[in-house]
Amino acid sequence: MAKKEKKISKKTNEGGKQFLEVNNFLKIIADENRLRILVLLENGAMNVTDIHNKLNLPQNLTSHHISKLKSLELLTEKREGTFRHYSVNTKNLKEYTRLFKELMKI
């Protein structure tokens, strides 16, 4: 069964829903390590071991940050054998960025 895609609000008049979505997005990317993971994955997909080696983070902490980024569907996951390769979900990242700009009237 396919995973249901998370719906990101596109309207500003939904009772603060857009504000909450932007707030959650900013909380997630405010962490330096999560931001470093996003920037690293802009260069291409990697597995947890590659990410933790490149960023010199413990593997369990790397997995924790990946989980947080996946919670807002900022990362996509592709399984290859026993490995999971992660990449940036540019569609959702752009949508959260657009919502932030719209909210701030930038």
FIVEX-711566 format. One record per atom (N, C-alpha, C): residue in three letters; atom name; x, y, z. Coordinates in steps of 0.001 Angstrom, whole numbers. Each point is the difference from the previous one (the first is absolute). Layout:
BEGIN
+------+------+---------+---------+---------+
| code | site |    east |   north |      up |
+------+------+---------+---------+---------+
|  ALA |   CA |       X |       Y |       Z |
...
+------+------+---------+---------+---------+
END
This chain:
BEGIN
+------+------+---------+---------+---------+
| code | site |    east |   north |      up |
+------+------+---------+---------+---------+
|  MET |    N |     841 |   -1173 |       0 |
|  MET |   CA |    -841 |    1173 |       0 |
|  MET |    C |     888 |    1238 |       0 |
|  ALA |    N |    -282 |     950 |    -872 |
|  ALA |   CA |     794 |    1217 |    -110 |
|  ALA |    C |    -236 |     914 |    1195 |
|  LYS |    N |    1076 |     651 |     412 |
|  LYS |   CA |     -87 |     932 |    1119 |
|  LYS |    C |    -756 |    1245 |    -448 |
|  LYS |    N |    -922 |     455 |     841 |
|  LYS |   CA |    -778 |    1184 |    -319 |
|  LYS |    C |     895 |    1229 |      99 |
|  GLU |    N |     -13 |     813 |   -1062 |
|  GLU |   CA |     834 |    1197 |     -23 |
|  GLU |    C |    -581 |    1066 |     912 |
|  LYS |    N |     880 |     644 |     749 |
|  LYS |   CA |    -407 |    1056 |     918 |
|  LYS |    C |    -480 |    1205 |    -798 |
|  LYS |    N |   -1134 |     534 |     378 |
|  LYS |   CA |    -582 |    1151 |    -672 |
|  LYS |    C |     498 |    1271 |     674 |
|  ILE |    N |     632 |     865 |    -763 |
|  ILE |   CA |     474 |    1280 |     512 |
|  ILE |    C |   -1020 |    1059 |    -375 |
|  SER |    N |    -405 |     789 |     991 |
|  SER |   CA |    -998 |    1042 |    -218 |
|  SER |    C |     488 |    1003 |   -1032 |
|  LYS |    N |    -893 |     428 |    -885 |
|  LYS |   CA |     360 |     989 |   -1010 |
|  LYS |    C |    -734 |    1317 |     206 |
|  LYS |    N |    -832 |      87 |    1019 |
|  LYS |   CA |    -787 |    1210 |     221 |
|  LYS |    C |     376 |     634 |    1330 |
|  THR |    N |    -116 |    1328 |      58 |
|  THR |   CA |     347 |     714 |    1229 |
|  THR |    C |   -1176 |     114 |     945 |
|  ASN |    N |   -1209 |    -263 |    -453 |
|  ASN |   CA |   -1187 |     235 |     821 |
|  ASN |    C |    -559 |   -1276 |     625 |
|  GLU |    N |     838 |    -960 |     336 |
|  GLU |   CA |    -473 |   -1259 |     553 |
|  GLU |    C |     202 |     -45 |    1510 |
|  GLY |    N |    -422 |    1047 |     698 |
|  GLY |   CA |      44 |      -3 |    1454 |
|  GLY |    C |    1380 |    -181 |     582 |
|  GLY |    N |     992 |     577 |    -599 |
|  GLY |   CA |    1342 |     -92 |     539 |
|  GLY |    C |     760 |   -1251 |    -396 |
|  LYS |    N |    -590 |    -839 |    -844 |
|  LYS |   CA |     660 |   -1242 |    -407 |
|  LYS |    C |    1331 |     291 |    -687 |
|  GLN |    N |      12 |    1002 |    -866 |
|  GLN |   CA |    1239 |     344 |    -695 |
|  GLN |    C |    1056 |     450 |    1007 |
|  PHE |    N |    -405 |     785 |     990 |
|  PHE |   CA |     933 |     458 |    1027 |
|  PHE |    C |     620 |   -1195 |     723 |
|  LEU |    N |    -830 |    -970 |     377 |
|  LEU |   CA |     496 |   -1180 |     713 |
|  LEU |    C |     947 |    -823 |    -870 |
|  GLU |    N |    -318 |    -135 |   -1277 |
|  GLU |   CA |     865 |    -753 |    -908 |
|  GLU |    C |    1356 |     676 |    -155 |
|  VAL |    N |     -14 |    1322 |    -167 |
|  VAL |   CA |    1253 |     744 |    -123 |
|  VAL |    C |     784 |     -84 |    1307 |
|  ASN |    N |    -696 |     119 |    1128 |
|  ASN |   CA |     654 |     -94 |    1300 |
|  ASN |    C |     678 |   -1362 |     173 |
|  ASN |    N |    -696 |   -1074 |    -347 |
|  ASN |   CA |     584 |   -1346 |      98 |
|  ASN |    C |    1207 |    -150 |    -923 |
|  PHE |    N |    -106 |     528 |   -1205 |
|  PHE |   CA |    1103 |     -39 |    -958 |
|  PHE |    C |    1223 |     719 |     561 |
|  LEU |    N |    -209 |    1203 |     532 |
|  LEU |   CA |    1122 |     770 |     538 |
|  LEU |    C |     636 |    -689 |    1204 |
|  LYS |    N |    -818 |    -638 |     836 |
|  LYS |   CA |     545 |    -750 |    1144 |
|  LYS |    C |     903 |   -1138 |    -475 |
|  ILE |    N |    -444 |    -682 |   -1034 |
|  ILE |   CA |     768 |   -1142 |    -508 |
|  ILE |    C |    1326 |     460 |    -601 |
|  ILE |    N |     -13 |    1035 |    -825 |
|  ILE |   CA |    1241 |     407 |    -670 |
|  ILE |    C |     861 |     923 |     857 |
|  ALA |    N |    -501 |     429 |    1159 |
|  ALA |   CA |     784 |     873 |     882 |
|  ALA |    C |    1191 |    -738 |     612 |
|  ASP |    N |     -77 |   -1317 |      70 |
|  ASP |   CA |    1105 |    -779 |     545 |
|  ASP |    C |    1149 |     -25 |   -1013 |
|  GLU |    N |    1187 |     364 |     458 |
|  GLU |   CA |    1167 |      84 |    -883 |
|  GLU |    C |     281 |   -1317 |    -725 |
|  ASN |    N |     -96 |   -1113 |     705 |
|  ASN |   CA |     298 |   -1290 |    -630 |
|  ASN |    C |   -1026 |    -370 |   -1064 |
|  ARG |    N |   -1255 |     325 |     230 |
|  ARG |   CA |   -1027 |    -292 |   -1012 |
|  ARG |    C |     220 |     848 |   -1242 |
|  LEU |    N |     361 |    1247 |     222 |
|  LEU |   CA |     280 |     875 |   -1136 |
|  LEU |    C |    1223 |    -507 |    -766 |
|  ARG |    N |    1013 |    -457 |     720 |
|  ARG |   CA |    1193 |    -559 |    -644 |
|  ARG |    C |    -354 |   -1244 |    -818 |
|  ILE |    N |    -902 |    -826 |     517 |
|  ILE |   CA |    -439 |   -1195 |    -732 |
|  ILE |    C |    -715 |     404 |   -1285 |
|  LEU |    N |    -900 |     978 |      86 |
|  LEU |   CA |    -706 |     468 |   -1202 |
|  LEU |    C |     981 |     515 |   -1048 |
|  VAL |    N |     957 |     807 |     433 |
|  VAL |   CA |     984 |     562 |    -933 |
|  VAL |    C |     837 |   -1121 |    -625 |
|  LEU |    N |     430 |    -952 |     808 |
|  LEU |   CA |     789 |   -1125 |    -503 |
|  LEU |    C |    -781 |    -809 |   -1031 |
|  LEU |    N |   -1270 |    -258 |     284 |
|  LEU |   CA |    -806 |    -829 |    -896 |
|  LEU |    C |    -421 |     731 |   -1275 |
|  GLU |    N |     188 |    1298 |     -46 |
|  GLU |   CA |    -255 |     730 |   -1251 |
|  GLU |    C |     952 |    -479 |   -1096 |
|  ASN |    N |    1139 |    -578 |     407 |
|  ASN |   CA |     991 |    -497 |    -959 |
|  ASN |    C |    -312 |   -1403 |    -495 |
|  GLY |    N |   -1012 |    -637 |     581 |
|  GLY |   CA |    -375 |   -1342 |    -429 |
|  GLY |    C |    -355 |    -891 |    1175 |
|  ALA |    N |    -625 |   -1118 |    -302 |
|  ALA |   CA |    -478 |    -931 |    1023 |
|  ALA |    C |    1161 |    -661 |     737 |
|  MET |    N |    -233 |    -267 |    1294 |
|  MET |   CA |     996 |    -675 |     839 |
|  MET |    C |    -719 |    -861 |    1019 |
|  ASN |    N |     723 |    -995 |     525 |
|  ASN |   CA |    -552 |    -786 |    1095 |
|  ASN |    C |     478 |     585 |    1332 |
|  VAL |    N |    -535 |    -508 |    1106 |
|  VAL |   CA |     312 |     535 |    1329 |
|  VAL |    C |    1499 |     -61 |     285 |
|  THR |    N |     634 |   -1096 |    -364 |
|  THR |   CA |    1439 |    -147 |     258 |
|  THR |    C |     797 |    1073 |    -724 |
|  ASP |    N |    -329 |     244 |   -1265 |
|  ASP |   CA |     690 |    1047 |    -762 |
|  ASP |    C |    -206 |    1370 |     638 |
|  ILE |    N |   -1233 |     278 |     406 |
|  ILE |   CA |    -312 |    1301 |     603 |
|  ILE |    C |     758 |     175 |    1305 |
|  HIS |    N |     -38 |   -1008 |     866 |
|  HIS |   CA |     667 |     154 |    1295 |
|  HIS |    C |    1513 |      89 |    -161 |
|  ASN |    N |     571 |    -669 |    -990 |
|  ASN |   CA |    1439 |     122 |    -259 |
|  ASN |    C |     361 |    1385 |    -529 |
|  LYS |    N |    -785 |     508 |    -939 |
|  LYS |   CA |     283 |    1319 |    -590 |
|  LYS |    C |    -130 |    1125 |    1021 |
|  LEU |    N |   -1009 |    -105 |     874 |
|  LEU |   CA |    -269 |    1075 |     957 |
|  LEU |    C |     630 |    -256 |    1371 |
|  ASN |    N |     652 |   -1153 |     150 |
|  ASN |   CA |     650 |    -351 |    1263 |
|  ASN |    C |    -973 |      38 |    1178 |
|  LEU |    N |   -1167 |    -602 |    -215 |
|  LEU |   CA |   -1025 |    -110 |    1040 |
|  LEU |    C |    -157 |   -1466 |     382 |
|  PRO |    N |    -374 |    -287 |    1252 |
|  PRO |   CA |    -303 |   -1389 |     356 |
|  PRO |    C |   -1150 |    -521 |    -869 |
|  GLN |    N |      48 |   -1282 |    -333 |
|  GLN |   CA |   -1009 |    -561 |    -896 |
|  GLN |    C |   -1405 |      99 |     583 |
|  ASN |    N |    -146 |    -221 |    1328 |
|  ASN |   CA |   -1340 |      73 |     592 |
|  ASN |    C |    -551 |    1426 |     -53 |
|  LEU |    N |     860 |    1002 |     158 |
|  LEU |   CA |    -437 |    1393 |     -93 |
|  LEU |    C |    -375 |     344 |   -1443 |
|  THR |    N |     772 |    -509 |    -938 |
|  THR |   CA |    -304 |     211 |   -1417 |
|  THR |    C |   -1368 |    -589 |    -334 |
|  SER |    N |    -259 |   -1205 |     474 |
|  SER |   CA |   -1299 |    -643 |    -235 |
|  SER |    C |   -1136 |     805 |     621 |
|  HIS |    N |     234 |     547 |    1185 |
|  HIS |   CA |   -1009 |     831 |     673 |
|  HIS |    C |    -338 |    1224 |    -855 |
|  HIS |    N |    1022 |     681 |    -494 |
|  HIS |   CA |    -235 |    1201 |    -812 |
|  HIS |    C |    -687 |    -343 |   -1320 |
|  ILE |    N |     365 |   -1112 |    -592 |
|  ILE |   CA |    -663 |    -443 |   -1232 |
|  ILE |    C |   -1475 |    -255 |     273 |
|  SER |    N |    -300 |    -613 |    1124 |
|  SER |   CA |   -1391 |    -263 |     381 |
|  SER |    C |    -793 |    1298 |     129 |
|  LYS |    N |     598 |    1004 |     607 |
|  LYS |   CA |    -668 |    1302 |     148 |
|  LYS |    C |    -247 |     637 |   -1368 |
|  LEU |    N |     976 |     -52 |    -883 |
|  LEU |   CA |    -159 |     563 |   -1342 |
|  LEU |    C |   -1060 |    -765 |    -792 |
|  LYS |    N |     -48 |   -1316 |     187 |
|  LYS |   CA |   -1012 |    -809 |    -677 |
|  LYS |    C |   -1399 |     287 |     533 |
|  SER |    N |    -107 |     415 |    1266 |
|  SER |   CA |   -1321 |     256 |     590 |
|  SER |    C |    -749 |    1104 |    -740 |
|  LEU |    N |     727 |     928 |    -613 |
|  LEU |   CA |    -624 |    1039 |    -828 |
|  LEU |    C |     156 |    -302 |   -1485 |
|  GLU |    N |     444 |   -1214 |    -290 |
|  GLU |   CA |     214 |    -447 |   -1376 |
|  GLU |    C |     947 |     917 |    -761 |
|  LEU |    N |    1055 |     436 |     700 |
|  LEU |   CA |    1048 |     786 |    -640 |
|  LEU |    C |    1041 |    -904 |    -651 |
|  LEU |    N |     -46 |   -1292 |     342 |
|  LEU |   CA |     886 |    -991 |    -607 |
|  LEU |    C |    -829 |   -1107 |    -624 |
|  THR |    N |     529 |    -560 |   -1065 |
|  THR |   CA |    -583 |   -1203 |    -578 |
|  THR |    C |     952 |   -1154 |     284 |
|  GLU |    N |    -545 |   -1188 |      31 |
|  GLU |   CA |     778 |   -1191 |     336 |
|  GLU |    C |    -163 |   -1030 |   -1101 |
|  LYS |    N |    1122 |    -538 |    -452 |
|  LYS |   CA |     -21 |   -1054 |   -1012 |
|  LYS |    C |     803 |   -1175 |     548 |
|  ARG |    N |    -624 |   -1164 |      37 |
|  ARG |   CA |     673 |   -1198 |     513 |
|  ARG |    C |     744 |    -713 |   -1118 |
|  GLU |    N |    1231 |    -365 |     316 |
|  GLU |   CA |     817 |    -807 |    -913 |
|  GLU |    C |     626 |   -1104 |     834 |
|  GLY |    N |    -584 |   -1168 |     -55 |
|  GLY |   CA |     456 |   -1103 |     846 |
|  GLY |    C |    -258 |     335 |    1461 |
|  THR |    N |    1055 |     -66 |     809 |
|  THR |   CA |    -147 |     320 |    1422 |
|  THR |    C |     219 |    1480 |     289 |
|  PHE |    N |     395 |     761 |   -1014 |
|  PHE |   CA |     270 |    1427 |     189 |
|  PHE |    C |   -1200 |     855 |    -375 |
|  ARG |    N |    -106 |    1107 |     693 |
|  ARG |   CA |    -994 |    1016 |    -332 |
|  ARG |    C |     762 |    1254 |    -402 |
|  HIS |    N |    -278 |     479 |   -1183 |
|  HIS |   CA |     646 |    1213 |    -490 |
|  HIS |    C |    -984 |    1157 |     108 |
|  TYR |    N |     489 |    1099 |     541 |
|  TYR |   CA |    -836 |    1173 |     236 |
|  TYR |    C |     404 |    1121 |    -940 |
|  SER |    N |    -998 |     745 |    -436 |
|  SER |   CA |     245 |    1184 |    -821 |
|  SER |    C |   -1018 |    1063 |     386 |
|  VAL |    N |     284 |    1227 |    -405 |
|  VAL |   CA |    -879 |    1119 |     327 |
|  VAL |    C |   -1257 |     -79 |    -856 |
|  ASN |    N |   -1145 |     166 |     641 |
|  ASN |   CA |   -1272 |      91 |    -706 |
|  ASN |    C |    -152 |    1472 |    -400 |
|  THR |    N |     538 |     347 |   -1162 |
|  THR |   CA |      41 |    1405 |    -410 |
|  THR |    C |   -1395 |     601 |    -154 |
|  LYS |    N |    -954 |    -818 |    -396 |
|  LYS |   CA |   -1369 |     502 |    -152 |
|  LYS |    C |    -521 |     535 |    1336 |
|  ASN |    N |     126 |    -792 |    1060 |
|  ASN |   CA |    -496 |     438 |    1306 |
|  ASN |    C |     851 |    1117 |     588 |
|  LEU |    N |    1313 |     -60 |    -199 |
|  LEU |   CA |     867 |    1067 |     504 |
|  LEU |    C |    -376 |    1335 |    -645 |
|  LYS |    N |    -240 |     -16 |   -1297 |
|  LYS |   CA |    -407 |    1224 |    -699 |
|  LYS |    C |   -1364 |     483 |     487 |
|  GLU |    N |    -909 |    -933 |     267 |
|  GLU |   CA |   -1337 |     381 |     461 |
|  GLU |    C |      60 |     632 |    1390 |
|  TYR |    N |     777 |    -580 |     910 |
|  TYR |   CA |     148 |     608 |    1331 |
|  TYR |    C |     657 |    1376 |    -104 |
|  THR |    N |     972 |     132 |    -883 |
|  THR |   CA |     658 |    1292 |    -209 |
|  THR |    C |    -996 |    1020 |    -546 |
|  ARG |    N |    -828 |    -438 |    -942 |
|  ARG |   CA |   -1018 |     890 |    -567 |
|  ARG |    C |    -983 |     442 |    1077 |
|  LEU |    N |    -448 |    -943 |     849 |
|  LEU |   CA |    -929 |     345 |    1077 |
|  LEU |    C |     617 |    1004 |     963 |
|  PHE |    N |    1271 |    -190 |     312 |
|  PHE |   CA |     696 |     930 |     889 |
|  PHE |    C |      47 |    1393 |    -617 |
|  LYS |    N |     377 |      78 |   -1268 |
|  LYS |   CA |      64 |    1295 |    -686 |
|  LYS |    C |   -1369 |     661 |     -53 |
|  GLU |    N |   -1030 |    -797 |    -271 |
|  GLU |   CA |   -1361 |     527 |     -60 |
|  GLU |    C |    -436 |     526 |    1365 |
|  LEU |    N |     291 |    -756 |    1040 |
|  LEU |   CA |    -365 |     398 |    1357 |
|  LEU |    C |     706 |    1289 |     406 |
|  MET |    N |    1267 |     118 |    -389 |
|  MET |   CA |     793 |    1178 |     357 |
|  MET |    C |    -172 |    1136 |   -1011 |
|  LYS |    N |    -765 |    -264 |   -1047 |
|  LYS |   CA |    -234 |     977 |   -1071 |
|  LYS |    C |    1319 |     488 |    -621 |
|  ILE |    N |     870 |    -982 |    -269 |
|  ILE |   CA |    1311 |     304 |    -604 |
|  ILE |    C |    -141 |     -22 |   -1512 |
+------+------+---------+---------+---------+
END
